[in-house]
């Protein structure tokens, strides 16, 4: 039986309270307590979930094996550094830090202190993404849209670091190659920050990706399309729907296709097989935090470790810098 892991939560705002709820329900977790710079917020969460609250972040950190950091991005580095330096594992909500220098500092410190960093890129656990795992995916072109109506939450950072960074992380996990070229443009509409961004990435293996993120949209859209030789897939991350089209010379008896359609190209008869792979619904945040606990116990590895969080941030910042230069 795995021993209980003592976990604390730093930051109990909109997202932090969900961390409280899930850690309370996970096996092998003892939720030691919570800390927030706003004592009124701490009191609300303490009363709602009957958890211990700490008036000192340092005392909470000392009492735990691991910490979940759900504070504003600009404080991630300083809070995580305090935890890591005294040998505590950390879960950090995305983005890992506000700049690359901070991210590299945390990754280095974690290696030196033999502790884990996991970054909260929750979309890696979206059921529509997971449904693609049985397929051999090596896309030549990727098209991603992430659009959202305006809300005040998240506007403290540009849309690239708020929304697009999710898709950057997914893209880097799908394409097994390094980014060789980035082109980006964007515009500020409702805030002083960039509200709409478009980026085009080319990878060293020749894969090209086009990404659009906007927080000035009428409706929410979260779609990914993958194209490669004899294969096309589309994922709707909001609806939890994955559709796959595979092209072959004959019907594969092992192919669990929903429908097939014949076509002819240059005298060659071929088959398009369409299927909707099963999408298993689950709570992505619960699964993510459970993976963190399992990783600390040595039963798993972080789905998004500190290096992956750093890599996504590096691409996001390059895109953001390019847009700022373009605007000015």
N, C-alpha and C positions, 0 to 999 in steps of 0.2 A: 504493500500500500504506500502511495506517495505521501510524504510528510506535508503538513499544511504550510502554505506560503503566506507570510505576513505582508499584506499589500496596503499601501496608503494612496490616497488620491489628492493631488494638488490642483486646485481649480474646480469649482463646483457650479459653473455657469450652465448654459443651455446643454452643452454636450457632457460636461462633467457629471451631471446628475444621472445620465444614462450609464456612465461607468460605475457609479455607485450601485445602481439597480442590478447590473449584470454581475459585478463582482460578488454581491451578496448571494447570488443564485448559483455561483460556480462551485463545483466540488474542490476540495483541497485548497480553498482560499479562506484566510481569516482577514476580513477587512478591518484593519487596525483603526483607521479613522480618516478624517478629511481635513483639509486646510484650504482656506481661501482668504485673499487679502481683504475681502469684503465680509465682515463678521455677520452682517444681516443675512447674506446669502448662505453662509455656513449654518446659521441658526435654522433657516427654512429646511435645508437638506437634512440636518440633524434630527429635526422633529418629524419630517416626512418619512425618513427611512430608519430612524432609531439607531443612528451610528454615532460613534465618538467624534467630537470635533476638537481640533488642536488650535491653540492660539499662537503657537510657534511652529513654523515650517520645519525648522531644524530638529525639533523634538519628534515630530512625526516621522521625518526621514530616518532618524536614529532608531526608531521603534520598528522599522520595516525591513523586509528582504528586498522589496521592489516597490517602485512608485509609478503611478500613472499620472502623466503631466498633461493637464488639459487647461493650460493657461494661454493668454495671447502669444502669438508667434514670437514677438520681440523679446519675451522673457524665457523662451524655451532653453536657450543655451545656458543662461546663468543658473536656472533652476536645475536642469539636468546635470550640469557640472558639479553642483553641490552633492547631488545624489551619487553620481558615478565615482567621485573622488573618495568616498568612504565605502565603496564596494557594493552599491545598490544597483540592481537591474532597473531599467527604465523603459516604459512605454511612452512615446511622445506623439501626440496628435500631429497630423501633417499641417504645414511642411515642417521638416525636422528642425530647422532654424531659419533665421531671416537672411543669412548669407552663407556662402561656401566656407569661408574661414572658420565660422562657428561650427558648421557641420563636421568639418575635418578634425577640428579640435575634439569634439565629442567622440567621434569614431576612434581617434587615437587613444583618448583617455579610457574608453571602454576596453580596448585591447590590453592596455597597460594594467587595468584593474580586473581583467578577466570577468567582465559582466556583459550582459546582453543589452543591446538597444533594439527596440522594435518601433517602427514608425506606422502611424495610423492611416495608411493608404487603404481605406476600407473597400474601395471598389475592386480590389484584387479578389475579394470574396463575394462579389456580386454573383448570384446564382446563374445569370446569363453568361458570364465569363467562364465560370466553372464548367458549364455544360459543354464548352468547346474542348475540354481537356482530352477526351478520347481521340480527337482528330489530329492528324499530322499537319500542323500549321506552320507555314513558312511564307508569309505574304510578300508580294512584290509591291502592292499598293494598299494603303490603309487610309480610310476616311473616317474622321471622328467629329461628331457634333455634341456639344454640351451647352445648352441654352437654358436660361432661367429668368423668371420675372425678377424685378428689383426687390430686394429686401435690405434692411439696414445691416443685418448680420453679414460679416465677411468683407464689408466695404473698407475696412481698415487696411486691406492689402489689395493690390491690383488683381484683376480677374485671372491673370495667368497663374498667380500664386494661390488664388482661392479655388478656382474651378479647373483650369486647364492642367494643373499639376497632377490631378487624378489620372487624366488621360496620358500624360507623359509617362507616369509610372507604369500604367498598363502597357503602353507601347514599348517601353524598354524591356518589359518582361516577355513580350511576344516576339520581338525582333532580336534575333541572336547576332547582334552586330553593334559596332560603335557608330555614333552619329558623326557624319563627316561634314555636313553642311546644314545651316539653318537660315531660313528667310522668314521674316515676320513683319507684320504691320498691325496697327490697332488704333483705337480712338477713345477719347474720354467724352462721355455724354452727360451722365447724371452726377458723376463725382469728379474730384480732382485727380482721380486715378484712372488707369486704363479700364474701360468697361467692356469693350469688345476687342478680341484678339484673334488673328489668324496666323498660323505658323505652318511652314512647309519644311519638313525635315528629310534629308537624304542620308541614308546609312551607307557604311563602307561596302556592304554586300549588294548595294543597288536598290534596296527597298526605299520607297518614297511614302511619306505620310503627310496628310493634310488635316489640320486640326482647327476647329473654330470653337471659341468659347465666348459666351455673352451673358451678361446679367441685365440686359435690356431686351427681354423677349416677352411675348404675350403668354407663351406656354412653355412648360418644361420639356426639354428634349435631351435624351442621352442615348445616342446611337453610335455604334461602331460597325464599319463594313470592312471586310478583309477580302482581298482578291489575290489569287495565285493561279498557276497553271492547273486547269481542270478542277478548280475549287473556288467557291464563293460563299462567304458566311456573313450574316448580319445579326447583330445583337442589339436588342432594345433593353437597356439597363433599367429603365423605369418599369416597363411591363414585365420584365423577367422572361423575355422571349428570345430564343435563339433559333435561327433557320439556316440550314446548310444545303448547298447545291453542289453535287459532285458529278463530274462528266467522265464517262468511260465508254469503251468500245462495245461492251455488252453488260447486261444486268448481272451484278455480282450477287450470288445467292446469299452471301453473308451480310449484304448491305440491308440494313433495316429501314429502307426508304418508305416514306408515306405515299409518294407518287413518282412515276417516271414519265419522261417524255422523249420520244425519239426525234432526232434531227439529222440532217445530212450536210456535210461540209466538204466540198471538192470531191464528191463521190464517195466519201467515207461516212458510213452510218455510225452514229454515236447515240448515247443515252444520257439524258440529264436526270439524275436522281435527286429528289427533294426529300428532306426529312426535318422534323422538329425533334432534336434530341431532348430527352427529359431534363427539365429544369427543376431542381430540387430546392424548394423555398426554405429559407432559414434566416435567422437574424444575424446579419453580417457582423455587427459590432460584437455580439456575444461570441461568435465564432473567432473573431479576431483576438479578443481578450482571453478566450480559452486557449488559443494558440500561444499567446504570451506566457500563460501559466504553464502549459505543457513544455514550452521551450526552456523555462527556468528549471523545470523538473528533469530536463534531459530527454524527454520523450518526443520532442519535435524540434524544428528549427523555425526561427521567425519567418513568417511569410514575406515580410518586408523588413530587412535588417537595416542597420545604420548606414551601410554602404549604399544600398538601394535607395534609401531616403535621400542620401547625399547626391547620388547620380541624378535623380529626378529633379532635385532642387537646382543642380548645376544647369541642366537644360532649360528649366523654367526661367532662371535668372538671365541666361543668354538671350532667350526670347524676349523677356521684359526689357532688357537693355537695348536690344535692337529696335523695339517699338518706340522707346523713349527717344532714341537718336533720330528715328524716322519722323516723329512728331515735331521735334525741335530742329 
